[in-house]
Amino acid sequence: MKLAPVYRAFEKCKTALIKQSIINTGQHYTETLSSAFLQELDLPYPEYNLKIKSESQASFVGHAMIGIDQSLESLNPNLVIVYGDTNSTLAGALTAAKRNCQVAHVEAGLREHDLSIPEEVNKRAIDGVCDLLFAPSVSAAQRLRDEKVLGQVHFVGDVTYDLIIQLQEQIASTFTQVKQKYNLASNYIIATCHRAVNTDNKHNLESILSALAQCQTQVVFPIHPRTANGIANLKLEAYLKYDHIKILDPIPYLETQALLSNAQSCVTDSGGLIKESYFHGVPAVIIDKQTEWVETIKSGLHRIAGPDTEAILNHLKSSKQAKSIDRSIYGNGDASEKILDMILKSLNDKEVV
């Protein structure tokens, strides 16, 4: 999702001859969803598909670095762009830096200030080795300057906001289909849960599921594979047997945005859904103890409950649609164009033709 608007901006660029190549490590990979995302977002099939199977984090990063290094050996690129804070992002940034290749990080400067969170370790390491750091918010850009990172820091806005603006008509038309497909009630809550701190901890997971079970509103619950495994391993299946809870397999991007944009509220520990629900003006109850998207909390639209049954239910009862949302805190929908301009300037400064 983060790659799509940037890829499109480069494809439309007529000022320079630029060849783009996509490397897919295979993290979070399923054939059905991968193909669906590529089709929905009008992206080509990755030129390099490493198909690294899920394993321990350190092992995954190591194998990903080997595969990415072989790909970069063949491509010999002038610049590598990495997105977000995944293990794949870390592997890409480290490998490109080791090859003395320029590295640009899209979604730089976000912090949760808790090193027990795997993504927090990734964020800090990635930002430490990148040449160009594209921050989605002013606070993220200032944080990077305060940390005195060596790369160039630029506030550009959030690229997924670009994407939602570009696809808003498709999102609206998709809702007509999903409403019938999933037999949605007039009012419903969309819920997701995937972070290991919740899925691997019985108390946390049971508290979250208990809150969903006690909701008086239909709950649409696309279940992440890690969550499904956690529920099975911890023997919590009984919480999913309530009539108002609608269990879905993982769903494509447009369906997710259609469900989210029309939801009464959102319950999630996903950083992506936290900011996307903000873009749609939908209240969110965050089932984590912190979030890197601090602006959404300051706005009053989103609230942090953590994995606490009572807090989740109380926040759901008191959550309200905001009368107005200041989406400009995440840019003006032109982040990808700004990234394009800055990358072209950086390449030209290096005298790359």
C-alpha positions in Angstrom: 0.0 0.0 0.0 2.9 2.4 0.8 4.7 1.5 -2.4 1.7 1.9 -4.8 1.4 5.8 -4.8 5.2 6.2 -5.0 5.5 3.7 -7.8 2.7 5.5 -9.7 4.4 8.9 -9.3 7.6 7.5 -10.8 5.7 5.8 -13.6 4.1 9.1 -14.6 7.5 11.0 -14.4 8.5 12.2 -17.8 11.5 14.2 -16.8 14.0 11.3 -16.4 14.4 7.8 -17.6 13.8 5.7 -14.5 13.5 2.0 -14.3 11.8 0.6 -11.2 12.1 -2.9 -9.9 10.2 -4.4 -7.0 11.7 -7.0 -4.6 9.2 -9.0 -2.5 10.8 -11.0 0.3 7.7 -13.0 1.0 7.0 -11.7 4.5 3.2 -11.9 5.3 2.8 -13.6 1.9 -0.3 -15.5 0.6 -0.8 -16.1 -3.1 -4.5 -15.0 -3.0 -4.0 -11.7 -1.2 -0.7 -10.9 -2.9 -2.3 -11.2 -6.4 -5.4 -9.3 -5.2 -3.3 -6.4 -3.9 -1.3 -6.2 -7.1 -4.4 -6.1 -9.2 -6.3 -3.6 -7.0 -3.3 -1.2 -6.8 -2.3 -1.7 -10.5 1.2 -2.8 -9.7 3.3 -5.2 -11.7 4.3 -8.6 -10.4 7.6 -8.2 -8.4 10.7 -8.7 -10.5 12.3 -10.5 -7.6 10.2 -12.8 -5.4 12.4 -14.3 -2.7 9.6 -16.4 -1.1 11.3 -16.5 2.3 9.2 -18.6 4.7 8.1 -17.2 8.0 10.7 -18.1 10.7 12.4 -16.4 13.7 12.9 -12.7 13.2 16.7 -12.8 13.2 16.7 -15.8 10.8 14.3 -14.1 8.5 16.3 -10.8 8.4 19.5 -12.8 7.6 17.9 -14.8 4.8 16.2 -11.7 3.4 19.5 -9.8 3.4 21.2 -12.6 1.4 18.3 -12.7 -1.1 18.1 -8.9 -1.4 21.9 -8.7 -1.8 21.8 -11.1 -4.7 19.0 -9.1 -6.3 20.9 -5.8 -5.9 24.0 -7.4 -7.4 22.0 -8.1 -10.5 20.1 -4.8 -10.6 23.0 -2.5 -9.5 20.5 0.3 -8.6 21.3 4.0 -7.9 18.9 4.1 -5.0 16.8 1.7 -2.9 13.5 2.7 -1.3 12.2 0.9 1.8 8.8 1.3 3.4 7.5 1.1 6.9 9.0 -0.9 9.8 8.9 -4.6 8.9 11.7 -7.1 9.1 11.8 -6.9 5.3 12.3 -3.1 5.5 15.2 -3.6 7.9 16.8 -6.2 5.7 16.5 -4.0 2.6 17.9 -0.9 4.4 20.9 -2.7 5.9 21.7 -4.6 2.7 21.6 -1.4 0.5 23.7 0.5 3.0 26.3 -2.3 3.1 26.5 -2.0 -0.7 27.1 1.8 -0.4 23.8 2.4 -2.3 21.6 5.4 -1.5 18.7 4.4 0.7 15.4 6.2 1.1 13.0 5.4 4.0 9.3 6.2 3.4 7.5 6.6 6.8 10.6 7.6 8.8 10.7 9.0 12.3 7.9 7.1 13.9 8.5 5.9 17.5 6.7 3.9 20.2 9.5 4.3 22.7 9.4 0.6 23.7 12.3 -1.6 22.6 10.3 -4.8 23.5 8.3 -4.1 20.3 10.1 -5.6 17.3 9.0 -2.9 15.0 10.5 -0.2 17.3 13.9 -1.9 17.0 13.5 -1.9 13.2 12.4 1.8 13.0 15.5 3.0 14.9 17.9 0.8 13.0 16.4 1.7 9.6 16.5 5.4 10.2 20.1 5.2 11.3 21.4 4.0 8.0 19.3 5.9 5.4 20.4 8.8 3.3 16.9 10.2 2.7 14.2 10.1 5.4 10.7 10.9 4.4 8.6 11.6 7.5 4.7 11.4 7.4 4.3 14.1 10.1 6.0 17.2 11.4 6.5 15.5 14.7 8.2 12.5 13.1 10.5 14.9 11.1 11.4 16.8 14.3 12.1 13.6 16.2 14.7 12.6 13.5 16.4 16.0 13.8 16.4 15.7 17.6 18.0 12.2 17.2 20.7 13.8 14.9 20.3 11.2 12.2 22.9 11.5 9.4 20.5 11.4 6.5 18.5 14.2 5.0 15.1 14.7 6.8 12.0 15.8 4.9 8.4 16.1 6.0 6.4 15.0 3.0 3.1 13.6 4.5 1.8 10.1 4.5 1.8 8.1 1.2 -1.2 6.0 2.2 -3.3 9.2 2.5 -2.3 9.8 -1.2 -3.6 6.3 -2.0 -6.9 6.7 -0.2 -7.5 10.0 -2.1 -6.6 8.4 -5.4 -8.9 5.4 -4.8 -11.8 7.1 -3.0 -14.3 6.5 -5.8 -13.3 2.8 -6.0 -13.6 2.5 -2.2 -17.1 3.9 -2.3 -18.3 1.6 -5.0 -16.7 -1.4 -3.3 -18.7 -0.8 -0.2 -21.9 -1.4 -2.1 -20.6 -4.9 -3.0 -19.2 -5.8 0.5 -22.3 -4.7 2.3 -24.2 -7.4 0.5 -21.4 -9.9 0.4 -20.9 -9.8 4.2 -24.6 -9.1 5.1 -23.6 -6.0 7.1 -25.8 -4.4 9.6 -26.7 -0.7 9.5 -24.1 -0.1 12.2 -21.1 -2.2 12.8 -17.6 -2.2 14.3 -14.5 -3.4 12.4 -11.9 -5.1 14.6 -8.4 -6.4 13.9 -5.7 -7.8 16.1 -2.3 -9.0 15.0 0.5 -7.8 17.2 2.4 -10.6 19.0 2.0 -8.8 22.4 -1.8 -9.5 22.0 -2.0 -12.7 20.1 0.6 -14.6 22.1 -0.5 -13.5 25.5 -3.6 -15.3 26.8 -4.7 -12.5 29.2 -4.4 -9.9 26.5 -6.1 -11.9 23.8 -8.9 -13.1 26.1 -9.5 -9.5 27.3 -9.8 -8.2 23.7 -12.1 -11.1 22.6 -14.2 -10.7 25.7 -14.8 -7.0 24.8 -15.9 -8.0 21.3 -18.2 -10.6 22.6 -19.9 -8.1 24.9 -20.5 -5.5 22.1 -24.1 -4.6 21.4 -23.2 -3.9 17.8 -22.2 -6.2 14.9 -18.5 -6.8 14.9 -16.8 -7.5 11.6 -13.5 -9.3 12.4 -11.0 -10.2 9.7 -8.7 -12.6 11.4 -5.0 -12.4 10.9 -3.3 -15.8 10.7 -1.3 -15.1 13.8 -4.5 -14.2 15.7 -6.2 -17.4 14.4 -3.2 -19.5 15.7 -3.2 -17.7 19.0 -7.0 -18.3 19.5 -6.5 -22.0 18.7 -3.4 -22.5 20.8 -4.9 -20.7 23.8 -8.2 -22.4 23.4 -10.3 -19.2 23.1 -12.6 -20.3 20.3 -15.7 -19.9 22.4 -15.5 -16.1 22.1 -16.0 -16.3 18.4 -19.3 -18.1 18.6 -21.5 -15.1 19.3 -24.0 -14.3 16.5 -23.0 -10.7 16.3 -19.4 -11.5 15.6 -18.8 -12.0 11.8 -15.4 -13.7 11.2 -13.7 -13.1 7.9 -10.6 -14.4 6.3 -7.9 -11.7 5.6 -9.5 -9.4 3.0 -8.1 -7.3 0.1 -7.2 -3.6 0.4 -10.2 -2.1 -1.2 -12.6 -4.2 0.9 -10.7 -3.2 4.0 -11.0 0.5 3.2 -14.7 0.1 2.2 -15.5 -1.6 5.5 -13.4 0.9 7.5 -14.7 4.0 5.9 -18.3 3.1 6.7 -17.8 1.6 10.2 -19.2 3.1 13.4 -15.8 2.6 15.0 -12.7 0.6 14.7 -10.9 -1.6 17.3 -7.4 -2.4 16.3 -3.7 -2.7 17.2 -2.7 -2.1 13.5 -0.7 1.1 12.8 -2.1 1.0 9.3 -5.7 0.9 10.4 -5.1 3.5 13.1 -4.1 6.2 10.6 -6.5 5.0 7.8 -9.4 5.2 10.2 -8.3 8.8 11.0 -8.2 9.6 7.3 -11.8 8.3 7.0 -12.9 10.2 10.1 -13.8 7.0 11.9 -13.2 6.7 15.7 -10.7 4.1 16.8 -10.1 2.2 20.0 -6.5 1.2 20.1 -5.9 -2.2 21.8 -2.2 -1.5 22.4 -0.6 0.6 25.2 0.8 3.1 22.8 0.8 4.2 19.2 3.3 6.0 16.9 0.4 7.9 15.3 0.2 10.3 18.3 -1.6 13.0 16.3 -4.7 10.8 16.1 -4.9 10.6 19.9 -4.3 14.4 20.3 -7.2 15.0 17.9 -9.6 13.2 20.3 -10.9 10.9 17.6 -8.9 7.9 18.7 -8.3 6.6 22.2 -5.9 4.1 23.7 -7.5 1.3 25.7 -4.8 -1.3 25.7 -5.9 -5.0 26.0 -8.4 -4.1 28.7 -12.0 -5.3 28.4 -13.6 -2.6 30.4 -11.6 0.2 28.8 -12.4 -1.0 25.3 -16.1 -1.2 26.0 -16.1 2.2 27.7 -14.3 3.9 24.8 -16.6 2.3 22.2 -19.6 3.6 24.1 -18.3 7.1 24.2 -16.6 7.3 20.8 -18.1 9.8 18.4 -17.5 10.8 14.8 -15.5 14.0 14.7 -17.1 17.1 13.2 -13.9 18.0 11.4 -10.6 16.3 10.9 -7.3 18.0 10.3 -5.9 15.6 7.8 -3.2 18.1 6.8 -1.1 16.9 9.8 -0.3 14.0 7.5 0.2 16.1 4.3 -2.0 17.2 1.5 -2.2 14.0 -0.5 0.9 14.8 -2.5 3.5 13.0 -0.5 4.5 10.7 -3.3 5.1 13.6 -5.7 7.3 15.3 -3.1 9.3 12.0 -2.6 9.7 11.8 -6.4 11.1 15.4 -6.6 13.5 14.9 -3.8 14.8 11.5 -5.1 15.3 13.0 -8.5 17.3 15.9 -7.0 19.4 13.5 -4.9 20.2 11.4 -8.0 21.1 14.4 -10.0 23.3 15.7 -7.2 25.1 12.4 -7.5 25.5 13.1 -11.2 23.5 10.0 -12.1 22.0 10.0 -15.6 
